[in-house]
Amino acid sequence: MWGDEFNTNSLDNTKWAFGNDMGARPNLTLSEDEEVLKLVNGTLKLSTVKTGTKTIDNKIYNTYKATKAINTKGTMNFRYGYVEMRAKVPHGDKAWPAFWTKSTSGMPADTIASTVPYTNDYGTEVDIVEVINSKTSIGSHIHKWNFAGTKRLGSSDETLGNIIKYDFGSQAEAEEYHTYGFKWTETSLSFYVDGYMFYEVNSAEMDRIGISDFVDPMYLILNNHLYSTSGKPTEYDGNGTSFIIDYVRLYQNTEDSSQLFK
């Protein structure tokens, strides 16, 4: 098993590193400092904080600072297994926290762990937990990104055309602690909230959208962002959001074809 219980005083750099998985916006800067990423009482807290105001195209926007995404790209990649996070996930207008994975396919060799193989000419992404402008629900999503060499060409399909949602019924309940799970086997991808499987994609469905060879190792990513379309200012107008993670764990069965790459 691999995991992080976040019981250290600072981010464990043998497990996590800051990455460029999410981009800044005209009124949102990304940082590595303790104001937006800190370990407190056995939890990891990823924050967005209000920093002031800024005029952009003759309109006044609030400005914010958020933590850069953190990932395991250079320290841990995995093939098959069950990943679980226990966390309080922020919701609301323009909130954009996520717990997700990406494959290393198509990436320059010097940016990933040297032991990680890949076979496909496309990259895969699994959004285990993603909140986009929702007060009560989380979404789960599967992407297939096509590559030409190391150039990303775009997504050819996204979870059979849909974002799969799990609705908690209220914002208060959505922002309580919950466990979020993702099980990846040779024949299926399944998604869980508090142990309940709310969505599954089997091998026949994956074959239909051309990702039956969903086999390349993936790494984990955590971020707490504010939503806007690419390159545009975020119109979030609150004081900030907090994404509090109690643990992240990966379980694998040594008797099947699961693999861990470090």
Secondary structure, DSSP 8 states (H G I E B T S, - for coil): -EEE---SSS--TTT-EE--SS--BTTEEEE-STTTEEEETTEEEEEEEEEEEEEETTEEEEEEEEE--EE-TTT-EEESEEEEEEEE---STTEEEEEEEEE-TTS-GGGS-TT-----SEEEEEEEEE-SS-SSEEEEEEEEEEEETTEEEEEEEEGGG--EEEE-SSHHHHTS-EEEEEEE-SSEEEEEETTEEEEEEEHHHHHHTT-TT--S-EEEEEEEEE--STTS-----SSEEEEEEEEEEEE--TTTT-EEE-
